[in-house]
Amino acid sequence: MANLLQNIRDEAGGFRDAFAAAPEPPLGWDVFGGRRALHKLGWLLLREHTAPRELALAVLVGVMIGATPFYLFHTALVLLLAFAFRLNKLAVWIASNVSFPVVAPFLTFASVQVGHLILEGGWLPLTLAGVRELYATRGPVGFGVDLWLAWLVGCVPVGLALGSLFASITYGVARSRRSE
């Protein structure tokens, strides 16, 4: 734990130094230095930790966090892990958005089904009668807790599988772009 905290401190210090050393943009106007800071931040985020392996790892971590049920905390989690493991912050954050509103129901469904399979040894029923029976046997709180635990357990293999797929694509693209 102390090593992770030291990694975060070191990465934050390096990020601060790199931000200060980023080139100054030629700007005609700048209100309170906002445009200059955004330009330097963008320049830095596009150039830090961009080796193919590092980008692939950033995508893997981002997708795995994006598959978790901690929706309100995805950004905080990915930034914490990006600093702790010295990953590209922009790539991790973009990859964590794998659970955008169109995809989130399918990702959640897959995670709950896989988690239920791991915990209970079978798939969740897909019929209304099956869900009502499960609800009647567990009660409202038990039913909700069971679904949430299934989601929590299932997000690990689903996130790992999806993250591995996207990470391998990222690695291939980054490697081919590096050789150009």
C-alpha positions in Angstrom: 0.0 0.0 0.0 2.8 2.4 0.8 4.4 1.6 -2.5 1.2 2.4 -4.4 0.9 5.7 -2.5 4.5 6.5 -3.4 3.8 5.7 -7.1 0.8 8.1 -7.0 3.0 10.8 -5.5 5.8 10.2 -8.0 3.4 10.2 -11.0 1.6 13.3 -9.8 5.0 15.1 -9.4 6.1 14.0 -12.8 2.8 15.0 -14.3 3.1 18.4 -12.7 6.6 18.8 -14.0 5.7 17.7 -17.5 2.7 20.1 -17.5 5.0 23.0 -16.6 7.4 21.9 -19.4 4.7 21.6 -22.0 5.1 24.1 -24.9 3.3 27.4 -24.6 0.5 27.7 -27.2 0.4 30.9 -29.3 -2.9 32.5 -28.2 -4.5 35.8 -29.1 -6.6 35.9 -26.0 -6.8 33.8 -22.8 -9.3 34.4 -20.0 -7.7 33.6 -16.7 -5.2 31.3 -18.4 -7.9 28.7 -19.1 -7.1 28.2 -22.8 -3.4 27.9 -22.1 -3.9 25.4 -19.4 -6.3 23.3 -21.5 -3.9 23.3 -24.5 -1.0 22.2 -22.3 -3.0 19.5 -20.6 -4.2 18.2 -24.0 -0.6 18.2 -25.3 0.6 16.3 -22.3 -2.3 13.7 -22.2 -1.7 12.9 -25.8 2.0 12.2 -25.3 2.3 10.5 -21.9 2.8 6.7 -21.6 2.1 6.0 -25.2 4.0 2.9 -25.8 1.8 0.1 -27.3 2.0 -2.0 -24.1 1.2 1.0 -21.8 -1.8 2.0 -24.0 -3.1 -1.6 -24.1 -2.8 -1.8 -20.3 -4.6 1.5 -19.9 -7.5 0.3 -22.1 -7.7 -3.0 -20.2 -7.9 -1.2 -16.8 -10.4 1.4 -18.1 -12.8 -1.2 -19.6 -12.6 -3.3 -16.4 -13.5 -0.3 -14.3 -16.2 0.7 -16.8 -17.8 -2.7 -16.4 -18.2 -2.3 -12.6 -21.4 -1.2 -10.9 -19.7 1.8 -9.4 -21.1 4.3 -11.9 -20.7 7.4 -9.9 -17.0 6.6 -9.1 -15.7 5.4 -12.5 -13.7 8.6 -13.2 -12.2 8.8 -9.7 -11.3 5.1 -9.8 -9.6 5.3 -13.2 -7.7 8.4 -12.4 -6.5 6.9 -9.1 -5.4 3.7 -10.9 -3.8 5.7 -13.8 -1.7 7.6 -11.3 -0.9 4.5 -9.3 0.2 2.3 -12.2 1.6 5.1 -14.4 -0.9 4.7 -17.2 -2.1 7.1 -19.9 -4.9 9.0 -18.1 -6.8 9.9 -21.3 -6.8 6.3 -22.6 -7.9 4.9 -19.2 -10.7 7.5 -18.9 -11.9 7.0 -22.5 -11.9 3.2 -22.1 -13.9 3.4 -18.9 -16.7 5.0 -20.8 -17.4 1.5 -22.3 -20.6 1.6 -20.2 -22.2 4.5 -22.0 -26.0 4.5 -21.9 -26.7 2.5 -25.1 -24.3 -0.3 -24.1 -24.8 -0.2 -20.3 -27.9 -2.4 -20.2 -26.3 -5.1 -22.2 -23.1 -4.9 -20.2 -25.0 -5.0 -16.9 -27.2 -8.0 -18.2 -24.1 -9.9 -19.2 -22.3 -9.2 -15.8 -25.4 -10.2 -13.8 -25.9 -13.4 -15.7 -22.2 -14.4 -15.5 -22.1 -13.5 -11.8 -25.3 -15.5 -11.1 -23.8 -18.4 -12.9 -20.6 -18.2 -10.8 -22.5 -17.7 -7.5 -25.6 -19.9 -8.0 -24.4 -22.4 -10.6 -27.1 -21.4 -13.2 -28.4 -18.6 -15.3 -31.0 -16.1 -14.0 -34.4 -16.8 -15.4 -35.4 -14.8 -18.4 -39.2 -15.2 -18.0 -41.4 -13.0 -15.8 -42.6 -16.1 -14.0 -39.1 -17.1 -13.2 -38.2 -13.7 -11.9 -41.4 -13.5 -9.8 -40.5 -16.9 -8.2 -37.0 -15.8 -7.4 -38.3 -12.6 -6.0 -40.9 -14.4 -3.9 -38.3 -16.8 -2.4 -35.7 -14.1 -1.6 -37.9 -11.1 -0.7 -37.3 -7.6 -2.1 -34.1 -6.9 -0.2 -32.6 -10.3 -0.7 -33.5 -10.2 -4.4 -31.8 -6.8 -4.8 -28.7 -7.8 -2.9 -28.5 -11.0 -4.9 -28.6 -9.1 -8.2 -26.1 -6.6 -7.0 -23.7 -9.3 -5.8 -24.1 -11.1 -9.1 -23.3 -7.9 -10.9 -20.3 -7.3 -8.7 -18.9 -10.8 -9.2 -19.8 -11.0 -12.9 -18.2 -7.7 -13.9 -14.8 -9.1 -13.3 -14.8 -11.8 -16.0 -17.0 -9.8 -18.3 -14.7 -6.7 -17.9 -11.6 -8.8 -18.3 -12.9 -10.4 -21.5 -14.1 -7.2 -23.0 -11.0 -5.3 -21.8 -8.7 -8.0 -23.3 -10.4 -7.7 -26.6 -10.1 -3.9 -26.7 -6.6 -3.9 -25.3 -5.4 -6.3 -28.0 -6.9 -4.1 -30.7 -5.3 -1.1 -29.1 -2.0 -2.8 -28.9 -2.1 -3.8 -32.6 -3.1 -0.3 -33.7 -0.5 1.4 -31.5 2.2 -1.0 -32.7 1.4 -0.4 -36.3 1.2 3.3 -35.9 4.6 3.3 -34.1 6.2 1.5 -37.0 5.0 4.1 -39.5 
